[in-house]
Amino acid sequence: MKLLYILVQCTYGILQTFLGGIIFLINVKHKHCFYHGAVITYWKLSSSLSLGMFIFVTDNPYCYPSLHSKWSPPEVCERLIVHEYGHTIQSLILGPLYLIVMGIPSFLWAFIPALNRMRKEKSISYFSFFTERWANHLGEKVLKKKSMENALIN
């Protein structure tokens, strides 16, 4: 099954896997591991990213103080990985459309300051947006583990 996952990511999802490979090479000195066919890189940024078969997650789950009362730092990290793995499943499903349908909207939802303010002011979960909600669902369904739910990560 892992071989099929890698094969599809490297063919149908080649564009995002290629971009993920470039970011992987830029971060090659960081800690890496394999996870159900994906390559996880623990980087210094507080945000996470999935491109094809490459997952990039923070090496500091303490960067989300709003989650400390809800989950332990190792559980935050595991839930982030399940969420990001869900994005890799989206890549398998959407192939060449992934960056347009999931990547761009997700990026805008995460980094437009007005949307950040709105989420904070109205206590809206980052994970309530359609791209993120679907990634949570897919990660949980495939891995049989809990994801980020509707956590607030302001």
C-alpha positions in Angstrom: 0.0 0.0 0.0 2.9 2.4 0.8 4.4 1.7 -2.6 1.1 2.5 -4.3 0.9 5.7 -2.2 4.4 6.8 -3.3 3.7 5.8 -7.0 0.5 7.9 -7.2 2.1 10.9 -5.4 5.1 10.7 -7.9 2.8 10.5 -11.0 -0.7 11.9 -10.5 0.5 14.3 -7.8 3.9 15.0 -9.4 3.7 18.9 -9.2 3.1 19.1 -5.5 5.5 16.2 -4.8 8.2 18.0 -6.9 7.6 21.3 -4.9 7.6 19.3 -1.6 10.9 17.7 -2.7 12.5 21.1 -3.2 11.4 22.2 0.3 12.7 18.9 1.7 16.1 19.5 0.1 16.2 23.1 1.6 15.4 21.5 5.0 17.5 18.4 4.6 19.5 19.0 7.8 16.3 18.8 9.9 14.9 15.7 11.5 12.9 13.4 9.1 11.0 10.2 9.3 8.7 8.1 7.2 5.0 7.9 8.0 2.6 5.7 6.1 4.5 6.4 2.9 4.9 10.1 3.5 8.2 11.8 4.5 7.8 14.0 7.5 10.2 16.9 8.2 10.3 18.7 11.5 11.1 22.3 10.8 11.6 25.5 12.8 8.4 27.2 11.5 5.3 27.3 13.6 3.1 26.4 10.6 2.7 23.1 8.9 2.6 22.3 5.2 1.9 19.3 3.0 3.0 19.0 -0.6 2.5 15.6 -2.3 4.2 13.0 -0.2 6.1 15.5 1.9 4.8 16.8 5.2 6.5 19.6 7.1 5.5 20.2 10.8 6.8 22.3 13.5 9.5 20.9 15.7 8.0 23.0 18.6 4.4 22.0 19.4 4.7 24.5 22.4 4.2 27.3 19.8 0.4 26.8 20.1 -0.2 27.9 23.7 -4.0 27.8 23.2 -3.8 24.0 22.9 -1.8 23.4 26.1 -4.9 23.0 28.2 -6.5 20.7 25.6 -3.7 18.3 24.6 -0.1 17.5 25.6 2.7 18.8 23.2 3.3 15.2 21.8 -0.4 14.9 21.2 -0.6 18.3 19.4 2.3 17.1 17.2 0.6 13.7 16.4 -2.7 15.5 15.7 -1.0 17.9 13.3 0.6 15.0 11.5 -2.8 13.3 11.1 -4.2 16.6 9.7 -1.3 17.1 7.3 -1.5 13.5 6.2 -5.1 14.2 5.3 -3.8 16.8 2.9 -1.6 14.2 1.3 -4.7 12.1 0.7 -6.3 15.2 -0.9 -3.3 15.2 -3.2 -3.9 11.6 -4.2 -7.6 12.4 -4.9 -7.1 15.7 -6.7 -3.8 15.1 -8.4 -2.9 18.1 -10.6 -5.9 20.1 -9.3 -4.6 19.9 -5.7 -2.7 23.2 -5.6 -5.6 25.1 -7.2 -8.4 23.5 -5.2 -6.7 23.0 -1.9 -3.3 24.6 -1.8 -4.1 28.2 -2.8 -7.3 28.5 -0.7 -5.6 27.0 2.3 -2.6 29.3 2.0 -4.9 32.4 1.7 -7.0 31.2 4.7 -3.8 30.8 6.8 -1.9 34.0 5.8 -4.3 36.8 4.9 -4.1 39.2 7.9 -7.8 40.1 7.7 -8.8 36.5 7.8 -6.5 35.9 10.8 -8.1 38.8 12.6 -11.6 37.6 11.8 -10.8 34.1 13.1 -9.3 35.5 16.3 -12.1 38.0 16.9 -14.9 35.6 16.2 -13.2 32.5 17.7 -13.3 30.6 14.4 -11.2 27.6 14.2 -8.6 27.5 11.4 -9.7 23.9 10.9 -13.3 24.9 10.1 -12.3 26.0 6.6 -13.3 23.4 3.9 -9.8 22.5 3.0 -8.7 21.9 6.6 -12.0 20.2 7.7 -11.7 17.8 4.8 -8.0 17.1 5.6 -8.9 16.4 9.2 -11.6 14.0 8.1 -9.4 12.2 5.6 -6.5 11.9 8.0 -8.7 10.4 10.7 -10.5 8.1 8.3 -7.3 6.7 6.8 -5.1 6.6 9.9 -7.8 5.8 12.5 -6.4 8.5 14.8 -7.6 11.9 16.0 -6.8 15.1 14.2 -7.0 18.8 15.1 -10.9 18.9 15.3 -12.0 22.5 15.6 -9.0 23.6 17.7 -8.3 27.3 17.9 -4.6 28.0 17.2 -4.4 31.8 17.3 
